[in-house]
Amino acid sequence: MTSVGKIYKWAERLPEKQLMIMLALGVGFFASVAAYILHRLIEVIQHLLTSRFDSTSHNLLYLVLPVVGIWLTMLFVRYVVKDNISHGITRILYAISSKKSRLKGHNCWTSVIASAITIGFGGSVGAEAPIVLTGSAIGSNLGQRFHLDNKQLMLLVGCGAAAAIAGIFKAPMAGLVFTFEVLMVDLSMASLLPILTASVTATCFTYIFVGSDSLFSFHLDSAWQLERVPASILLGLFCGFVSLYFIRTMAICEGVFGRLKENRYARLALGGILLSLLIFLFPALYGEGYNALNILLNGENEADWNQMLNNSLFYGHGNMLLWYIAFVVLTKVVATSATNGGGGVGGTFAPSLFIGGFSGFLFARLWNIYELGPIVPEKNFTLLGMAGVMAGVMHAPLTGIFLIAEITGGYQLFIPLIIVSVAAVITISRFEPHSIYAIRLAREGKLLTHHVDNSVLTLMSLDSVIEREYTAVSPDMPLGRLIHVISQSRGDFIPVVDTANHLIGEIDVTRMRHVMFRTELYGRFKASDVMSPIQATVSPGDQMVEVMHQFESTNTNNLPVINMDGTLEGYISRNRTYSLYRKIVSDYSTE
């Protein structure tokens, strides 16, 4: 037996809680390594491509590099990956709800390579979603190697996601609450410890790899004051509407690129050209944009903030700064959609932070210019805007609060972070009930939520409860022969089908007792004379919520499953469905 095999044997003998802690440690380590590799690749590629750009003038290479990056990514995905790896966090949510938390092995590395190429060449997306998918895939595949059950796999997927966020931002609490709010992994005493273990492990190894510097540097110049509460509330409302603009515009752009789904080169042309033009006009859109955010967070005067205009046509026109920032806020989501729609790979996590920071600075600058109240510090409101828009886009106020507080050391702004994040989520919830990650699955009824009944029904598979063995009869079958079929049947009903296996009625066995022993009727009646009409049917693609509604509304014990061509697939029984429901509730409720 190899040493690896011995490790597997030893680990499988551990008690469940100890095994989960050990696996969480491994997931945390590998997720931090993946995060480090991705960010180093992005830094190296960007340095090679842009280090010699002239900051005092526009750069024509901005018109070329993004297109090349998307094209290279498209080739990598098509010929190497041969699978769809976009929408990383949505893919995780789908795996949890519909794939029993099983992610493919290639997800452990392919998103790292693809997003590094996309972002390094200027793709206006984030590296966080690909790393979260990578971390979750590491957890899922590690759990599958140890033959863990669905509940344990879900927990390891959550550990991977938490470790990814914690590793990227050195923010263990943000990783924890992200898993709870966005991935909908319920926190219990059994799940809390492994997720925290993975988060802290990833954070510690990230410190080892890159040192103690934060992703964003921020120094608080002005402490929070009570008189700024009205401005904080209004900023939260503003961030809520910016989040709504983000989600709605993203949906519109995805619809446009979706219509070109079959023509990849048309998508590349549209996405690449649009992205290149936007980056040429507004270089702050290049890549993740964290350098531009740091300018807003650390600027002390106009000269500092005017660095935002470097490498652009606006260089030297400081009076255009506010217009520049406003246009960047409006176009960032288009640039993000063009990147992914054209064939690039990246997430919306960083774009939401980016737009939030720019929106916060824009709000504070306009507030101060028009003297709408006491002067507010623009640096602080940049930070608050980051939390507000991210919380609104993700419907995750705790993630916004803890992430911004941890990555900037801005715990002195904890109260305004809460105010802005909560106000933003309340505002957008009025218009959009789901986050940008969940909205696609919610439309398909495949979203796992904290509502226990809905979650259990989402986890149930209609295919697993279909009974495909049944005895059918033709409508012309004589009653005597039908009685013989009933005597050999174990069910309470017999389906009546035509020659093409289309269901036309049912024989209720319980209602046949009054004629079963009247042999004089055997030659006078046929199956069509004693069958009952179909009360309701379901299709193989229906969600279990719809199936349960049919059971309740018709008060029947069996529902026929009809294929798209009208043929009978099988039956779903109420008893079998409720038994599976109780089993899943039991499995996911035990500690």
Secondary structure, 3 states (H helix, E strand, C coil): CCHHHHHHHHHHCCCHHHHHHHHHHHHHHHHHHHHHHHHHHHHHHHHHHHCCCCCCCCCHHHHCHHHHHHHHHHHHHHHHHCCCCCCHHHHHHHHHHHCCCCCCHHHHCHHHHHHHHHHHCCCCCECHHHHHHHHHHHHHHHHHHCCCCHHHHHHHHHHHHHHHHHHHHCCHHHHHHHHHHCCCCCCCHHHHHHHHHHHHHHHHHHHHHHCCCCCCCCCCCCCCCHHHHHHHHHHHHHHHHHHHHHHHHHHHHHHHHHCCCCCHHHHHHHHHHHHHHHHHHCHHHCCCCHHHHHHHHHCCCHHHHHHHHCCCCCCCCHHHHHHHHHHHHHHHHHHHHHHHHHCCCCECHHHHHHHHHHHHHHHHHHHHHCCCCCCCCHHHHHHHHHHHHHHHHHCCHHHHHHHHHHHHCCHHHHHHHHHHHHHHHHHHHCCCCCCCCCHHHHHHCCCCCCCHHHHHHHHCCHHHHEECCCCCECCCCEHHHHHHHHHHCCCCEEEEECCCCEEEEEEEHHHCHHHHCCHHHCCCCEHHHHCECCCCCECCCCCHHHHHHHHHHHCCCEEEEECCCCEEEEEEEHHHHHHHHHHHHHHHHCC
